[in-house]
Amino acid sequence: MIMSASWERESAASRGTLTFTIDVETIKKGIDKAFKKTQKQITVPGFRKGHVPRAIFNQMYGEEALYQDALNEVLPEAYEAAVKEADIKPVSQPEIDVKSMDKGQDWTLTATVDVEPEVKLGDYKGLEVTRQNTRVSQAEVDEAIERQRQQQAELVLKEDGVAENGDTVVIDYVGTVDGEEFAGGSADNYSLELGSGQFIPGFEDQLVGHKTDEEVEVSVTFPDEYQAKELEGKDAIFKVTIHEIKEKQLPELDDEFAKDVDEDVDTLDELKEKTKNSIKEQKQAAAKAEIENEALQTAVANAEFEAIPQSMLDDDTNRQVQQYLSGMQQQGINPEMYFQITNTTEDDLRKQFAADAETRVKTELLLHAVVKDAKLEATEEEINAEVAELAAQYGMEEDAIKNVLSADMLAHDVETKKAVDLIADSAKQTLKKDAEDK
């Protein structure tokens, strides 16, 4: 198919021109296919529609009338073969230009295209990263147990006494600004936990110390930045009636509490040990992620990159936007709803992701280079493990994963992960200077 292919890079740019020819035999096959499609659509006097002979067509219209359709037939495969022969990695759609389409001759074309920038690796193994603390203190375990205890608390009516922070009050309230009630400023039988920060600053504090059936006048000032623009910075008065005061009744920290919280344990000591291990796992996972991130950043900083084509940055940004909006969609929030809720536009979201596009692209390029430099390859076992992990993650059958992702894509994912592990696992954790001075 390809007689020759040559690649000429533009100076100081990851862009160039691929020149290639398509041989006569391939062109002939393309013309034959083009004629069969055209034959079905034309009507010539004396012949049934779709049955005009090739010779008659050539006599009436000329074989050249089929050239553009023939090119469309053969170009995709010809371009792919030329890319392979020139050993380049295009990252954008090519701009095709026909140089010659002479009858009976090879056709010559050029494709101007962005290619993957070359990377000159610096140090990427044995990098120094910040030491991560994964030790679990007793205080952290106690705090986690206390949070579980708070979640098991019951609200009990407080017959006597005054409202305190942590209590829940059931109230009616009516708010006014300049003597006028405003939208959203009133409610009946509203349950409010004092100290939760649900209401405007100062509101909850002024209910502390009051009793059931008391009427309280609460004076507050709306924040300068408030969701209702017409209320920003305004002074307001709320007339509040306290109907009930409920206090939390916490369970005893004993074995029964432990069993209520976790049916897999029998004692409080077992719950504490399990909680400690859980916190430890969380810290280790967070530490691993921090080490990976810092080591990758350093490896990227140590490398030299050719100019990143704008097409790669745009593709990355588009991919990030689509993934983000898809995530919102899975939560039941469509794009229109999301932009309405956040008072933003798709352009705002695009700018947000575009800010870090170069960093993400450079990281991906670095990992490709490490895979090649370290001669990392995905084994069949590793690919099968990747399929099983993805199937479990997305609740799909393994065969469905294989139908969605090609073997090359799966191998690429595995090899990229191996590159990340190589960089992170070889990193050396050291204390930062300011931490050593303390």
Secondary structure, DSSP 8 states (H G I E B T S, - for coil): -EEEEEEEE-TTSSEEEEEEEE-HHHHHHHHHHHHHHHHTT---TTS-TT---HHHHHHHH-GGGGHHHHHHHHHHHHHHHHHHHHT--B-S--EEEEEE--TTS-EEEEEEEEB---EE----SS-EEE-------HHHHHHHHHHHHHHT-EEEE--SS---TT-EEEEEEEEEETTEEEEEEEEEEEEEETTS--SSTTTGGGGTT--TT-EEEEEEE--SS-SSGGGTT-EEEEEEEEEEEEEEE---SSHHHHHHH-TT-SSHHHHHHHHHHHHHHHHHHHHHHHHHHHHHHHHHHHSEE----HHHHHHHHHHHHHHHHHHHHHTT--HHHHHHHHT--HHHHHHHHHTTHHHHHHHHHHHHHHHHHTT----HHHHHHHHHHHHHHHT--HHHHHHHS-HHHHHHHHHHHHHHHHHHHT-EEE--HHHHH-
